Amino acid sequence: MSDFVEIDRMTLYQYNMRVKAYQLRKVDGERDIYLQAWANREVKATKEQGRGKRVLVYRDFGKFFNHEKYVNQILNKGIEDPKSLAIVEIMKRQKERRETTDG
């Protein structure tokens, strides 16, 4: 924010909310740094195979990060969440009960 007139017009609540938003963005950035460090460790992970032979756990990127799986989750192309389906079924039953008691 660089417009001092706009800054001057902010309420104390708005200012505090902007400070909190800034701090939360910083925490998210820190999380990303630690997540990257974790991923670096995981991609270098090895397992023992045979007598004294060590091989990489993830031989290709697709086994380490399944991009298509995450995209499908976001686009709701994959299998629906069982909890969501259960909630939908409960709502349908409640609607049916209301219709039978009202009608």
DAPE-V135288 format. One record per backbone hydrogen bond with DSSP energy under -0.5 kcal/mol. NH is the residue of the N-H (numbers start at 1). CO is the residue of the C=O. If there is no record, write none. Layout:
nh=NH co=CO
nh=NH co=CO
This chain:
nh=4 co=2
nh=7 co=3
nh=8 co=4
nh=9 co=5
nh=10 co=6
nh=10 co=7
nh=15 co=11
nh=16 co=12
nh=17 co=13
nh=18 co=14
nh=19 co=15
nh=20 co=16
nh=21 co=17
nh=22 co=18
nh=23 co=19
nh=24 co=20
nh=25 co=21
nh=26 co=22
nh=27 co=23
nh=28 co=24
nh=29 co=25
nh=30 co=26
nh=31 co=27
nh=32 co=28
nh=33 co=29
nh=34 co=30
nh=35 co=31
nh=36 co=32
nh=37 co=33
nh=38 co=34
nh=39 co=35
nh=40 co=36
nh=41 co=37
nh=42 co=38
nh=43 co=39
nh=44 co=40
nh=45 co=42
nh=47 co=55
nh=49 co=53
nh=52 co=50
nh=55 co=47
nh=57 co=45
nh=59 co=57
nh=63 co=60
nh=64 co=60
nh=65 co=61
nh=67 co=65
nh=70 co=66
nh=71 co=67
nh=72 co=68
nh=73 co=69
nh=74 co=70
nh=75 co=71
nh=76 co=72
nh=76 co=73
nh=77 co=72
nh=78 co=72
nh=85 co=81
nh=86 co=82
nh=87 co=83
nh=88 co=84
nh=89 co=85
nh=90 co=86
nh=91 co=87
nh=92 co=88
nh=93 co=89
nh=94 co=90
nh=95 co=91
nh=96 co=92
nh=97 co=93
nh=98 co=94
nh=99 co=95
nh=100 co=96
nh=101 co=97
nh=102 co=98
nh=103 co=99
